[in-house]
Amino acid sequence: MDIRLDGKVALVTGGSRGIGEEIAREFLASGAKGVVITGRKQPGLDEAADRISGGDRLLCFAGNAGDPEHAASAVRETIGAFGSCDILVNNAATNPVAGNISEMDLGAVDKTWAVNQRGPLLFTRQAWAQWMQSHGGAIVNLASVGGLVPGPIMGAYNVSKGALIFMTRQLAYELAPAVRVNAVAPGIVKTRFSRVLWETDQNGAAGLHPLNRLGEVEDVASAVLFLASDASSWITGVTIPVDGGMTNARPGIG
């Protein structure tokens, strides 16, 4: 299937590396008119832009994903630069402290939830108000298998992703029929962000997945591209596990 985004404009949060960077690259390769990537620090965004090589179809916008003004400005800049905001990918996430939520410092919990739960809502509200309510669009949220089944180490992160999965369903209900809202739930993907889960034992981490390998950023980006495109025009409110079979095979992770 040749999935195209010709004429579409996308805003991808957390696009300075890893999955977000690859999503931006896939969108541009699929004909997107323009892509804006956000991230916390401008140097990291500039480095990503060099790697992506999107030319004048790619713009960077630095800021904190949990900041309401950043969300408003990022959407405004996207529309100003490319004339629309047809696709929003809520990819930005954080996990400042590993551990059980029953024991974790509450400041770390608050930070995790502010970025992972509140951030996508902020960006969605702005995309809706500034463009999608009148023109339609597609929103894809990056959740996690940790939001589908409980597991060790990532307590606050898992809960935030569980909330994001339900918020995907709620927003799909509220924003229909103008906007489709879906999510993907990756398993363990070989990125710097997730290295605590795989770096010390790659074979063991791979073995948690029935397909017996770690995910690659391309695996996730392809699913996001599908959900963002017209190829999924009758799909909304769903979360697709992109996890090598992990959630199908195991009652918990770890």
C-alpha positions in Angstrom: 0.0 0.0 0.0 1.4 3.4 -1.0 0.3 5.6 1.8 0.4 9.3 0.9 0.1 12.6 2.8 0.3 14.9 -0.2 -0.8 18.4 0.6 -1.1 17.6 4.3 0.7 19.6 7.1 1.7 17.8 10.3 2.8 18.9 13.8 4.9 16.3 15.6 5.8 16.8 19.3 9.0 15.3 20.7 10.5 15.2 17.2 14.2 15.8 18.1 15.2 12.1 18.1 13.9 8.5 18.2 10.3 7.8 17.2 9.3 11.4 16.7 12.2 12.1 14.3 11.4 9.0 12.3 7.7 10.0 12.1 8.7 13.3 10.7 11.0 11.6 8.2 8.2 9.2 7.1 5.7 12.0 6.7 8.0 14.0 4.5 8.9 10.9 2.4 5.1 10.3 2.0 4.6 13.7 0.4 3.6 15.9 3.3 3.5 19.6 2.4 5.2 20.6 5.6 6.1 19.1 9.0 6.9 21.0 12.2 8.7 19.2 15.0 8.9 20.3 18.6 11.3 19.5 21.4 12.7 21.0 24.6 16.0 22.3 23.2 16.7 24.1 20.0 20.2 22.5 19.4 18.7 19.0 19.5 16.0 20.1 17.0 18.6 21.6 14.7 20.6 18.3 14.8 17.4 16.3 14.0 16.6 18.7 11.1 20.0 18.1 9.7 19.5 14.3 9.9 16.0 14.4 8.4 17.1 16.8 5.5 13.6 18.1 5.0 14.6 21.4 3.5 12.0 24.1 3.6 9.3 21.6 4.3 10.6 21.0 7.8 10.5 23.5 10.7 11.5 23.3 14.3 9.9 24.9 17.3 11.4 24.6 20.8 9.5 24.5 24.0 8.1 22.5 26.9 5.4 20.0 25.9 3.5 20.7 29.1 3.4 24.5 28.6 0.0 25.8 27.3 1.6 28.8 25.6 4.1 26.5 23.8 1.2 24.4 22.5 -0.7 27.4 21.3 2.4 28.9 19.7 3.4 25.7 18.0 0.0 25.2 16.3 0.0 28.9 15.4 3.5 28.7 13.8 2.5 25.5 11.9 -0.5 27.2 10.4 1.4 30.4 9.7 4.3 28.6 8.0 2.4 26.0 5.9 -1.3 27.2 5.8 -2.9 24.4 7.8 -2.5 21.9 10.7 -4.1 18.7 9.3 -2.2 16.2 11.5 -1.1 16.3 15.1 1.1 13.6 16.5 1.4 13.7 20.3 4.7 11.9 20.7 6.5 14.0 23.4 6.9 12.1 26.7 9.1 11.9 29.8 10.0 9.4 32.5 12.3 11.2 34.9 12.5 8.5 37.5 12.2 4.7 37.2 10.4 2.9 40.0 7.1 1.9 41.5 4.3 4.5 41.6 3.6 3.5 45.2 7.0 4.8 46.3 8.0 7.3 43.7 8.6 11.0 44.5 5.4 12.9 43.9 7.3 15.7 42.1 8.5 13.1 39.5 4.9 11.8 39.2 3.6 15.3 38.6 6.2 16.0 35.9 5.5 12.7 34.2 1.8 13.2 34.1 2.1 16.9 33.1 4.0 16.0 29.9 2.5 12.6 29.1 -1.2 13.3 29.9 -1.7 17.0 30.0 0.6 17.8 27.2 -1.3 15.9 24.5 -4.6 17.5 25.7 -3.0 20.9 25.5 -1.9 20.3 21.9 -5.1 18.7 20.9 -7.2 21.6 22.2 -5.1 24.1 20.3 -5.1 22.1 17.1 -8.9 21.8 17.4 -9.5 25.4 18.2 -7.1 26.9 15.6 -7.7 24.6 12.7 -9.4 21.2 13.0 -12.8 22.2 14.2 -13.4 24.0 11.0 -11.3 21.9 8.6 -11.0 18.4 10.0 -7.9 16.5 10.7 -6.3 13.4 12.3 -4.6 13.1 15.7 -2.3 10.2 16.6 -1.2 9.7 20.2 1.9 7.7 21.2 0.9 5.5 24.1 2.7 2.4 25.3 2.1 -1.3 26.1 2.7 -0.1 29.6 -0.7 1.7 29.3 -2.4 -1.7 28.5 -0.9 -4.0 31.0 1.0 -3.2 34.3 4.7 -3.9 34.8 7.7 -3.0 36.8 10.1 0.0 36.7 7.8 2.5 34.8 4.9 3.0 37.3 4.1 6.7 36.7 4.8 6.4 33.0 2.5 3.4 32.6 -0.3 5.1 34.4 0.1 8.2 32.2 0.0 6.1 29.1 -3.1 4.3 30.3 -4.8 7.7 30.8 -3.7 8.7 27.3 -5.3 5.6 25.8 -8.6 6.4 27.5 -8.3 10.1 26.5 -7.8 8.9 22.9 -11.2 7.2 23.1 -12.8 10.2 24.8 -11.5 12.7 22.3 -12.4 10.5 19.4 -16.0 10.6 20.7 -16.0 14.4 21.3 -14.2 15.5 18.1 -16.1 13.3 15.6 -16.9 13.5 12.8 -14.5 16.3 12.0 -11.4 14.8 13.6 -10.2 11.2 14.0 -8.2 10.4 17.1 -6.2 7.2 17.4 -3.1 5.9 19.2 -0.3 3.4 18.9 1.1 1.5 21.8 4.7 0.5 21.2 6.5 -2.4 22.9 10.2 -2.0 23.7 11.7 0.1 20.9 15.4 0.4 20.6 15.7 4.1 21.4 17.7 6.2 23.8 14.6 7.1 25.7 13.8 3.4 26.5 17.4 2.2 27.0 16.7 1.4 30.7 14.5 -1.4 29.4 16.9 -3.1 27.0 20.5 -1.8 27.3 21.8 -4.3 29.8 20.2 -7.3 28.2 19.1 -6.9 24.6 18.4 -10.6 24.1 16.3 -10.8 27.2 14.3 -7.7 26.3 13.8 -9.0 22.7 12.6 -12.3 24.2 9.7 -10.6 25.9 8.2 -10.2 22.4 6.9 -13.3 20.6 8.5 -12.0 17.4 11.8 -12.2 19.3 13.2 -8.8 18.5 13.2 -5.2 19.8 11.1 -2.7 17.9 12.7 -0.2 15.6 11.5 3.4 15.2 10.4 2.5 11.6 8.0 -0.1 13.0 6.2 2.6 15.0 6.4 5.4 12.4 4.7 3.2 9.8 1.7 2.6 12.0 1.5 6.3 12.8 1.6 7.1 9.1 -1.3 4.8 8.4 -3.4 6.3 11.2 -2.6 9.8 10.1 -3.5 9.2 6.5 -6.8 8.8 4.6 -6.0 5.1 4.3 -7.5 4.8 7.8 -10.4 7.2 7.2 -13.0 4.9 8.9 -10.9 4.3 12.0 -11.1 6.4 15.2 -10.9 5.8 18.9 -8.6 2.8 18.7 -5.2 2.0 20.1 -3.0 -0.3 17.9 -0.3 -2.3 19.8 2.9 -2.2 17.8 4.7 -4.5 20.1 5.9 -7.7 18.4 3.0 -9.6 20.1 4.0 -8.7 23.7 0.5 -7.8 24.9 -1.1 -10.7 23.2 1.2 -13.2 24.8 1.7 -11.9 28.3 -0.6 -10.8 31.2 2.1 -8.3 32.3 5.3 -6.8 31.2 8.5 -7.9 32.8 
